[in-house]
Amino acid sequence: QVQLVESGGGLVQAGGSLRLSCAASGRTFSTFDMGWIRQAPGKEREFVAAISWSGDNTYYADSVKGRFTISRDNAKNTVYLQMNSLKPEDTAVYYCAANRGVSGLTVVARSIDYWGQGTQVTVSS
């Protein structure tokens, strides 16, 4: 069992930055691929970024490439999402997710193993 707790969301002006953190419980964190998925009001959940269990490989949605950076610290059981040059269209609830398989994260599969509760990110224009 893995429990995920996100933090770091908030209100920021367009062009600003935020850093999201996701702390995981359990000894098996380092065996999971991790991802960030967001959901804006009235829209479906959307893949944002993912990182392999080793941290060697990262993946990004085209909409955030060059602005967002995903990273992880397996010693601290934590995954991060550094968000720069934020835009109003980045406004959403951001969820941390753990899965054995990056592909499941990138397509936001129903079978994703674990989800966090989400953290709100609001970007004002």
C-alpha positions in Angstrom: 0.0 0.0 0.0 1.2 3.5 -0.9 -0.3 6.7 0.4 0.4 9.9 -1.5 0.1 13.4 0.0 0.5 16.5 -2.3 1.5 20.0 -1.1 2.7 23.2 -2.6 -0.4 24.4 -4.5 -1.7 27.9 -4.3 -2.5 31.1 -6.1 0.1 32.7 -8.3 0.1 35.3 -11.0 0.8 34.4 -14.6 4.5 34.1 -15.3 5.1 33.0 -11.7 6.4 29.7 -10.3 5.2 27.0 -7.9 6.8 23.8 -6.7 4.6 20.9 -5.9 5.7 18.0 -3.7 4.2 14.6 -3.2 5.3 12.6 -0.2 4.8 8.9 -0.3 4.5 6.4 2.5 5.6 2.8 2.2 8.9 1.1 1.5 8.1 0.4 -2.1 8.1 4.0 -3.4 11.3 3.5 -5.4 9.7 0.7 -7.3 7.0 2.9 -8.7 6.9 5.2 -11.7 5.5 8.5 -10.6 3.4 11.1 -12.4 1.5 14.3 -12.1 -2.0 14.6 -13.6 -4.3 17.6 -13.5 -8.0 18.2 -13.9 -9.4 21.6 -14.7 -13.1 22.4 -14.0 -15.4 20.7 -16.5 -12.5 18.9 -18.1 -11.2 15.4 -18.0 -8.0 14.5 -16.2 -4.9 15.3 -18.2 -1.4 13.9 -18.1 1.2 16.5 -17.1 4.5 14.7 -16.4 6.0 11.4 -15.4 9.3 10.0 -14.1 10.6 6.5 -14.1 11.2 4.6 -10.9 15.0 5.2 -11.2 14.6 8.8 -12.2 16.5 8.2 -15.4 13.6 9.0 -17.7 11.1 11.8 -17.7 8.1 12.5 -19.9 6.0 15.7 -20.4 2.8 16.8 -22.0 3.5 19.1 -24.9 1.6 21.9 -23.1 4.1 22.0 -20.3 7.4 21.0 -22.0 10.1 23.5 -21.3 8.2 25.1 -18.4 7.7 22.2 -15.9 10.3 19.8 -14.5 9.5 16.6 -12.7 12.1 15.1 -10.3 12.2 12.6 -7.5 14.2 11.8 -4.4 13.9 8.1 -3.5 15.7 8.6 -0.2 13.0 11.0 0.8 10.1 9.1 -0.8 9.1 12.3 -2.6 8.4 13.5 -6.1 8.4 17.1 -7.2 6.9 19.2 -10.0 8.7 22.5 -10.5 6.3 24.8 -12.5 7.7 27.9 -14.1 6.2 30.5 -16.5 2.7 29.5 -15.3 -0.3 30.4 -17.5 -3.9 30.8 -16.6 -4.6 27.6 -18.5 -2.5 25.7 -16.0 -5.2 26.3 -13.4 -6.3 22.9 -12.2 -6.3 20.4 -9.3 -2.9 18.6 -9.6 -2.8 14.9 -8.6 0.2 12.8 -7.8 0.0 9.2 -9.0 2.0 6.1 -8.6 2.0 3.3 -11.1 4.1 0.3 -12.2 4.4 1.4 -15.8 4.9 4.9 -17.2 2.5 4.2 -20.0 -0.4 4.0 -17.6 0.4 7.4 -16.3 0.8 9.1 -19.7 -2.6 7.9 -20.8 -4.2 8.4 -17.4 -5.3 4.8 -17.3 -8.2 3.7 -15.0 -5.9 1.1 -13.6 -3.4 3.6 -12.1 -2.3 2.0 -8.8 -2.4 4.9 -6.4 -3.6 8.5 -6.3 -3.1 11.5 -4.0 -5.9 13.7 -2.9 -4.9 16.6 -5.1 -3.7 20.2 -4.6 -5.3 23.2 -6.2 -3.2 25.4 -8.5 -4.7 28.7 -9.6 -3.0 31.1 -12.0 -4.4 34.5 -12.3 -4.0 36.6 -15.4 
